[in-house]
Amino acid sequence: MKRTYTLQEANQALVLVRAIAAELIERRSARRRLARQREQLESAVTPEGLRGELAEVDARIWEHDEAMAACKAELEDLGMTVLRPNPLTIHIPGVSRTGNVVFCWEEGEGSVCFGHPIGQEQHQRRPLRVRAEGA
């Protein structure tokens, strides 16, 4: 779904975005732990049961990869893009009084307060300039 959000709509959408992001972040951490466990199993010199344990860890890693892909797809269904998984950074296509922009939200932020001009999404985020109501 191709959609653009006003800053107010982007901030309202954060309730859902944060819920999806929380799952993605939790899965990312669990997957990282499993990858470390897999490395330890591979380096162990005990062949008994090792194949079975590696297969189990691989299956759990795959489950987390699939769940993270589903989270990413949910965000894409909202018209958003996951720029990077760590720190989780989400781009939200937007419109401001000066034209089209890309709002940028990063895990841990309480609101959408950064953005990019269109075409500069790979550059450093910039604080949004928001005029006070009635100004």
C-alpha positions in Angstrom: 0.0 0.0 0.0 1.5 3.3 -1.1 0.6 5.9 1.5 2.0 9.1 2.9 1.5 10.3 6.4 1.3 13.7 8.0 3.5 14.1 11.1 0.4 13.8 13.3 -0.7 10.6 11.5 2.9 9.1 11.7 2.9 9.7 15.4 -0.6 8.1 15.8 0.7 5.1 13.8 3.5 4.7 16.3 1.2 2.7 18.6 1.1 0.0 16.0 4.7 0.5 14.8 6.0 0.1 18.4 4.0 -3.1 18.9 5.5 -4.6 15.7 8.9 -3.2 16.5 8.8 -4.7 20.0 8.3 -8.2 18.5 11.0 -7.6 15.9 13.5 -6.4 18.5 12.7 -9.3 20.8 13.2 -11.8 17.9 16.4 -10.0 16.9 17.8 -10.5 20.4 16.7 -14.2 20.6 18.2 -14.9 17.2 21.5 -13.3 18.3 21.6 -15.5 21.4 20.8 -18.6 19.2 23.6 -17.7 16.7 26.1 -17.5 19.6 24.8 -20.9 20.9 25.2 -22.3 17.5 28.8 -21.1 17.2 29.6 -22.7 20.6 28.1 -26.0 19.6 30.1 -26.0 16.3 33.3 -25.4 18.2 32.6 -28.1 20.8 34.5 -31.4 20.2 31.6 -33.6 21.4 30.1 -35.3 18.3 27.4 -37.2 20.3 24.0 -35.5 19.7 25.7 -32.5 18.1 23.9 -32.8 14.8 20.5 -33.0 16.5 21.3 -29.9 18.7 22.6 -28.0 15.7 19.4 -28.9 13.7 17.3 -27.7 16.6 19.1 -24.4 16.9 19.0 -23.9 13.1 15.2 -24.5 13.2 14.8 -22.0 16.0 16.9 -19.4 14.1 14.8 -20.0 11.0 11.6 -19.4 13.0 13.0 -16.1 14.3 14.0 -15.1 10.7 10.5 -15.9 9.4 8.9 -13.9 12.3 11.2 -10.9 11.7 10.3 -11.1 7.9 6.6 -11.1 8.9 7.1 -8.0 11.1 8.9 -6.3 8.2 6.1 -7.2 5.9 3.5 -5.7 8.3 5.4 -2.5 8.3 5.6 -2.5 4.5 1.9 -3.1 4.4 1.6 0.2 6.2 3.7 1.8 3.5 6.8 2.0 5.7 10.3 0.7 5.1 12.8 -0.9 7.5 16.0 1.0 6.8 18.1 -1.1 9.2 17.4 -3.7 11.8 19.9 -2.5 14.4 19.1 -0.1 15.7 15.7 -0.7 14.3 15.1 2.3 12.0 11.8 2.8 10.1 11.2 5.2 7.3 7.7 6.6 7.0 6.7 8.4 3.8 5.3 11.7 4.7 4.1 15.1 3.7 4.9 18.4 5.4 4.0 22.0 4.7 7.0 22.1 2.4 6.3 19.0 0.4 7.1 15.3 0.5 9.5 14.0 3.2 10.6 10.8 4.8 9.9 10.6 8.5 12.4 8.6 10.4 11.7 6.7 13.7 14.3 4.7 15.6 13.7 2.2 18.4 13.5 3.8 21.7 12.2 7.2 20.5 8.9 8.4 21.9 7.7 10.1 18.8 8.6 10.8 15.2 10.9 13.8 15.4 13.5 13.1 12.7 13.3 13.0 8.9 15.0 13.3 5.6 14.3 15.1 2.4 13.2 12.8 -0.4 16.3 11.2 -2.0 18.5 11.7 1.0 17.2 8.7 3.1 20.7 7.2 3.4 22.1 10.4 4.9 22.1 11.3 8.6 18.7 12.0 10.1 17.7 15.6 10.7 15.5 16.9 13.5 12.1 18.0 12.2 11.3 21.6 12.4 7.8 21.9 13.7 6.1 25.2 14.0 4.0 25.8 17.1 0.2 25.8 16.6 -1.0 29.3 15.6 2.5 30.6 14.8 
